[in-house]
Structures are given as C-alpha cells and as structure tokens.
Amino acid sequence: MGKTLIEIDEDALAVAQDAFGTKTKKDTVNRALREVSDRVKRHEARMAAERLAAEALDLDALTDKASYRPALTADVDEQGHAA
C-alpha cells in the first residue's frame, strides 16, 4: 500500500466516519474506497447476469402459445375430453 498526501473534505470525512464507525482518517478513506470498489464490482456482476439472462431467455418464445400448447385434434375436444 502506498503513502499519499491528499487534502480531504473534513465535513465529508466526519460523515463517513460516523457512517462506517471508523476512528482514523486512514481507516475511513480505505473503507470508503473499498465500498466504492465493491459497489462497482456488484454492478458489473449484475449487468453481466442480466446480459446472460437476456441471451438465455427468449420472451417471444415464451409468449407464443402455439409453441407450448398442443394443437387440438379431432379426437379431443376443447376441454381435453375424448370425442
């Protein structure tokens, strides 16, 4: 881990310390960076899952009743009883 000198918004830092329950500036900044990193990774995973689902799920095929309902035959009436 590198050491970096930065200027920090003290008000935002205080809010973050309260939210995270951290005591030091270093812990607060590192926790905030991990939170953002984790959020980005979750978002990317969700987007990848949505892409996979969209490719695997063909809504047109699911809503086409002819593809999952058998055609009526002469020996079966509309209620499914033998004629």
C-alpha positions, 0 to 999 in steps of 0.5 A: 500500500502506498503513502499519499498526501491528499487534502480531504473534505473534513465535513465529508470525512466526519460523515463517513466516519460516523457512517462506517464507525471508523476512528482514523482518517486512514481507516475511513478513506480505505473503507470508503474506497473499498465500498466504492470498489465493491459497489462497482464490482456488484454492478458489473456482476449484475449487468453481466447476469442480466446480459446472460439472462437476456441471451438465455431467455427468449420472451417471444418464445415464451409468449407464443402459445402455439409453441407450448400448447398442443394443437387440438385434434379431432379426437379431443375436444376443447376441454381435453375430453375424448370425442 
